[in-house]
Amino acid sequence: MATIRDLVATLRRFDGVTAAAVLGRDGLLIDHDANAGLDAEQVAAHVPSILQFADELGGAASAGRLQTAVLEHEEATVVLAAMSADVVLLVLVRPDANLGALVYDIRRHRAGLAALV
C-alpha cells in the first residue's frame, strides 16, 4: 500500500520538480522532500493565506473551493492541489518542466492521492 512518503518521492522523480510537500491547510508540513537550501516550512507557512483568498474568490464567483492553483514566478512555478478538506499538495517546479503533464497527472489521480492522506 502506498504512503504519503511514496507520493512525495514519486513527485520528486518527476522531471523538473524541485520540491514536493504534503501539508495541512494550517501550513504545517506532514511530509516533504526538497532540494537543499529550500526552507520548506517557510514556504508551507504561506499556503493558508493563499488558500483562504482563493476560496473566497471562488465563493464570490460561485465557483466553489479551490481544487488546483498554478502560481508562475520568475524562477519557479508552484502548484497547489487540495487533496481533502484538510490536506494540500504543494509542488515546486522549474520553469522548463512539463507543467501540463504534472498538473494533468495530479488532477487525474486526485482521488487516489487523496486516499493516501
C-alpha atoms as a printed R data frame, in Angstrom:
    type eleno elety resid chain resno       x      y       z
1   ATOM     1    CA   MET     A     1   0.000  0.000   0.000
2   ATOM     2    CA   ALA     A     2   1.352  3.413  -0.971
3   ATOM     3    CA   THR     A     3   2.094  6.021   1.694
4   ATOM     4    CA   ILE     A     4   2.395  9.798   1.794
5   ATOM     5    CA   ARG     A     5   6.169  9.362   1.693
6   ATOM     6    CA   ASP     A     6   5.785  7.327  -1.513
7   ATOM     7    CA   LEU     A     7   3.676 10.114  -3.016
8   ATOM     8    CA   VAL     A     8   6.273 12.751  -2.186
9   ATOM     9    CA   ALA     A     9   9.101 10.565  -3.524
10  ATOM    10    CA   THR     A    10   7.184  9.870  -6.753
11  ATOM    11    CA   LEU     A    11   6.534 13.566  -7.342
12  ATOM    12    CA   ARG     A    12  10.194 14.395  -6.720
13  ATOM    13    CA   ARG     A    13  11.183 11.992  -9.510
14  ATOM    14    CA   PHE     A    14   9.016 13.925 -11.988
15  ATOM    15    CA   ASP     A    15  11.365 15.838 -14.301
16  ATOM    16    CA   GLY     A    16  11.755 19.437 -13.129
17  ATOM    17    CA   VAL     A    17  10.245 19.064  -9.663
18  ATOM    18    CA   THR     A    18  12.480 20.679  -7.054
19  ATOM    19    CA   ALA     A    19  10.202 20.178  -4.051
20  ATOM    20    CA   ALA     A    20   7.097 18.259  -3.106
21  ATOM    21    CA   ALA     A    21   5.207 18.591   0.135
22  ATOM    22    CA   VAL     A    22   2.031 17.411   1.754
23  ATOM    23    CA   LEU     A    23   0.752 19.864   4.326
24  ATOM    24    CA   GLY     A    24  -2.290 20.744   6.327
25  ATOM    25    CA   ARG     A    25  -4.431 23.730   5.416
26  ATOM    26    CA   ASP     A    26  -2.906 25.297   8.516
27  ATOM    27    CA   GLY     A    27   0.505 25.310   6.787
28  ATOM    28    CA   LEU     A    28   2.103 22.594   8.899
29  ATOM    29    CA   LEU     A    29   4.191 20.081   6.959
30  ATOM    30    CA   ILE     A    30   3.103 16.457   7.027
31  ATOM    31    CA   ASP     A    31   5.894 15.236   4.746
32  ATOM    32    CA   HIS     A    32   8.199 16.833   2.201
33  ATOM    33    CA   ASP     A    33  11.283 16.420   0.079
34  ATOM    34    CA   ALA     A    34  13.068 19.442  -1.354
35  ATOM    35    CA   ASN     A    35  16.355 20.499  -2.869
36  ATOM    36    CA   ALA     A    36  18.948 21.649  -0.358
37  ATOM    37    CA   GLY     A    37  18.621 25.296   0.569
38  ATOM    38    CA   LEU     A    38  14.826 25.441   0.346
39  ATOM    39    CA   ASP     A    39  13.104 26.140   3.662
40  ATOM    40    CA   ALA     A    40  10.006 24.001   3.192
41  ATOM    41    CA   GLU     A    41   8.486 25.175   6.474
42  ATOM    42    CA   GLN     A    42   8.713 28.802   5.396
43  ATOM    43    CA   VAL     A    43   7.162 28.006   2.009
44  ATOM    44    CA   ALA     A    44   4.358 25.983   3.627
45  ATOM    45    CA   ALA     A    45   3.604 28.782   6.086
46  ATOM    46    CA   HIS     A    46   2.405 30.984   3.206
47  ATOM    47    CA   VAL     A    47  -0.070 28.449   1.840
48  ATOM    48    CA   PRO     A    48  -3.001 29.017   4.265
49  ATOM    49    CA   SER     A    49  -3.486 32.646   3.259
50  ATOM    50    CA   ILE     A    50  -3.323 31.747  -0.444
51  ATOM    51    CA   LEU     A    51  -5.960 29.054   0.081
52  ATOM    52    CA   GLN     A    52  -8.181 31.367   2.109
53  ATOM    53    CA   PHE     A    53  -8.231 34.097  -0.537
54  ATOM    54    CA   ALA     A    54  -8.608 31.603  -3.386
55  ATOM    55    CA   ASP     A    55 -11.593 30.008  -1.642
56  ATOM    56    CA   GLU     A    56 -13.119 33.458  -1.057
57  ATOM    57    CA   LEU     A    57 -12.632 34.292  -4.731
58  ATOM    58    CA   GLY     A    58 -14.278 31.002  -5.679
59  ATOM    59    CA   GLY     A    59 -17.197 31.790  -3.409
60  ATOM    60    CA   ALA     A    60 -17.643 35.274  -4.852
61  ATOM    61    CA   ALA     A    61 -17.544 33.830  -8.366
62  ATOM    62    CA   SER     A    62 -19.888 30.953  -7.440
63  ATOM    63    CA   ALA     A    63 -17.078 28.597  -8.420
64  ATOM    64    CA   GLY     A    64 -16.648 26.706  -5.146
65  ATOM    65    CA   ARG     A    65 -13.480 25.865  -3.228
66  ATOM    66    CA   LEU     A    66 -10.045 25.813  -4.799
67  ATOM    67    CA   GLN     A    67  -9.032 22.483  -6.313
68  ATOM    68    CA   THR     A    68  -5.775 23.346  -8.104
69  ATOM    69    CA   ALA     A    69  -3.757 26.543  -8.375
70  ATOM    70    CA   VAL     A    70  -0.736 27.220 -10.555
71  ATOM    71    CA   LEU     A    71   1.359 30.193  -9.484
72  ATOM    72    CA   GLU     A    72   4.032 31.091 -12.004
73  ATOM    73    CA   HIS     A    73   7.012 33.006 -10.650
74  ATOM    74    CA   GLU     A    74  10.209 34.157 -12.377
75  ATOM    75    CA   GLU     A    75  12.338 31.229 -11.205
76  ATOM    76    CA   ALA     A    76   9.781 28.516 -10.473
77  ATOM    77    CA   THR     A    77   6.125 27.528 -10.614
78  ATOM    78    CA   VAL     A    78   4.158 26.481  -7.554
79  ATOM    79    CA   VAL     A    79   1.308 24.006  -7.926
80  ATOM    80    CA   LEU     A    80  -1.151 23.747  -5.054
81  ATOM    81    CA   ALA     A    81  -3.748 20.983  -5.108
82  ATOM    82    CA   ALA     A    82  -6.386 20.337  -2.474
83  ATOM    83    CA   MET     A    83  -6.346 16.655  -1.617
84  ATOM    84    CA   SER     A    84  -9.067 16.866   1.025
85  ATOM    85    CA   ALA     A    85 -10.738 19.472   3.205
86  ATOM    86    CA   ASP     A    86  -7.659 19.445   5.450
87  ATOM    87    CA   VAL     A    87  -4.686 18.448   3.273
88  ATOM    88    CA   VAL     A    88  -2.895 20.198   0.413
89  ATOM    89    CA   LEU     A    89  -0.246 19.065  -2.019
90  ATOM    90    CA   LEU     A    90   2.446 21.617  -2.912
91  ATOM    91    CA   VAL     A    91   4.851 21.035  -5.797
92  ATOM    92    CA   LEU     A    92   7.636 23.433  -6.775
93  ATOM    93    CA   VAL     A    93   8.687 23.107 -10.419
94  ATOM    94    CA   ARG     A    94  11.477 24.552 -12.556
95  ATOM    95    CA   PRO     A    95  10.336 26.860 -15.391
96  ATOM    96    CA   ASP     A    96  11.494 24.383 -18.052
97  ATOM    97    CA   ALA     A    97   9.459 21.447 -16.676
98  ATOM    98    CA   ASN     A    98   6.476 19.911 -18.427
99  ATOM    99    CA   LEU     A    99   3.948 21.598 -16.190
100 ATOM   100    CA   GLY     A   100   0.941 20.453 -18.186
101 ATOM   101    CA   ALA     A   101   1.744 16.780 -17.678
102 ATOM   102    CA   LEU     A   102   2.309 17.281 -13.954
103 ATOM   103    CA   VAL     A   103  -0.968 19.155 -13.414
104 ATOM   104    CA   TYR     A   104  -2.825 16.633 -15.565
105 ATOM   105    CA   ASP     A   105  -1.473 13.726 -13.508
106 ATOM   106    CA   ILE     A   106  -2.345 15.432 -10.226
107 ATOM   107    CA   ARG     A   107  -5.893 16.138 -11.398
108 ATOM   108    CA   ARG     A   108  -6.338 12.668 -12.920
109 ATOM   109    CA   HIS     A   109  -5.105 10.888  -9.800
110 ATOM   110    CA   ARG     A   110  -6.591 13.280  -7.207
111 ATOM   111    CA   ALA     A   111  -8.930 10.665  -5.704
112 ATOM   112    CA   GLY     A   112  -6.155  8.108  -5.379
113 ATOM   113    CA   LEU     A   113  -3.772 10.682  -3.950
114 ATOM   114    CA   ALA     A   114  -6.432 11.870  -1.512
115 ATOM   115    CA   ALA     A   115  -6.842  8.305  -0.266
116 ATOM   116    CA   LEU     A   116  -3.227  8.422   0.927
117 ATOM   117    CA   VAL     A   117  -3.877 11.368   3.199
